[in-house]
Amino acid sequence: MARVTVEDCIEKVENRFELVLLASHRARLIAAGAPLTIDRDRDKNPVVALREIGDETITADDLKEQLIHSLQKYVEVDEPEAETVPLLSSSPAAAAVAPQSSSDDSAVQFDRMSEDDLLRGLENLAPPVETEEDTGE
């Protein structure tokens, strides 16, 4: 292909919008240093990308997978769920008294603190003292 156009590559990728997305992704990969599969012939990266797609040296399906992977921000990994492990206690008698698993939330007790107690506790906190190591002197 002396001059490659989108019409020349439309046989390889049916949707012209998808073709442009794939070619632009491949051009970015080339700009980032990906190895070329054809001779450059003084062409710019988008033209080289279209020529690679047109000559089928790079498959559209592979480019599509790479594009999807590059756009993903979070890749979910299927990991086995953690099994519930009963609490270990220091004495066997305490283990016999402690309930193994309770689906009733009424047995759960929370520590209660008033807002005034919290504020008094926060007022008594002192900021950390800076040492010579912290200041870099």
N, C-alpha and C positions, 0 to 999 in steps of 0.2 A: 504494500500500500504506500504509494508515494504521498498522497494527502489523505489522511483519515478524517472521517466526519462521523457524526452520530448516526447518520443514515447507513453508513457502512457497517456499524456495529450492532444495529438494531436486530439483525438476524440472530445474534448470540444472546442478547438480552431483550426480551419482547417489550418491556416497558421502558420508554426513553427516559423517564424520570429516575427510575432505578439505575439505569445505565449511567446517568450523570452522577448519581450518588456514589456508585461503585468506582467510577473513573476518578472522581475527585478524592475519594478515600485512598485509592492506589497512588495518585499523584502526591498526596501528603506523605504516604509511606516512602515513596521514592525520595522526596525532599528530606525525609528524616534519615535516609541512608540505606533503605532496603535495596537489595541487589536487583539489577535489571535482568529481565529474561530475554530481551531482544537488544539489538544494537541501537544506540541513541540517535545517530545520524544528525546531530546538532538540533534535535527536537526538544521542545520544552516538556516538562513533566506531565501535564495533562495530555499532550499528544502521544507521549510514550505510553501512558496508561491506556489510552484508547487503542493504540496499536497492539498492546499486549492482550487486551480483551478481544480485539478483532482477530488476532492470530491464534487465539485460544492457548497462549502460553501460560496464562493465569485463568483459572476457571471462575466464572461469575459466582458460583456457589461458595467457593473458598473466600472470595472477596466479601461476599455478603456476611458470612460467619465472622470474619475479621472485623467488619464494620460494626456488627451488632455487639461483639465483644468489646470494641473500643468505646462504644457509647454507654456501656453498662457502668453504673456508679457503684452498685452493690451486687455482688454475686452471692446468691444463697447457696450454702453448702448443706446438704442433708446429713445431719449428724444424729446418732441415736440419742433418744431422750434419756436424761439422767433418771436412774431408778431411785425410788425413795428408799433411803437407808434409815433404819431405826436409830434413834439417838443412843449413844453409848454412855453409860454412867459408870461412876467409880465403884459403886457397890451393887451386888446382885439384888439386895433387898429394895433398893431404889428403883431398879429396873422393873421389878414386879409391881411396884406401886404406880409407876408412870404409865399413862395410857400409850398404846402403840401408835394408833392413828385415830384421830377423831375428826369426823366430818362436821361436827357441831361446833360452830364458831363461838358459842356462848361460853365455852370453857376457857377461851383465851383471855388473859388479863393484860392490861396495858398499864404502864406507869402514867400517872396523871400529875401534871404540873401546871400551876396557875401561871397566868401571864406575868404577874408581879414577881413570882419566884424566878421565872426565866430571865426577866430584866435584871433582877438583883444578881443573878449568877453571871450574866453577861457583863455587868458593870464591874464585877470583881476580877474579871479576866484582865491580865496585863499583856501588852504587846511583847513579842519576843525581844530579848536583849540582843543587840547587834554586837558581834565580836569582831576582832581584827581580821579574822579569816573571812567573815561575811562581807566586809567592806573592801577587801582586796588590798589592804595596806600592809 
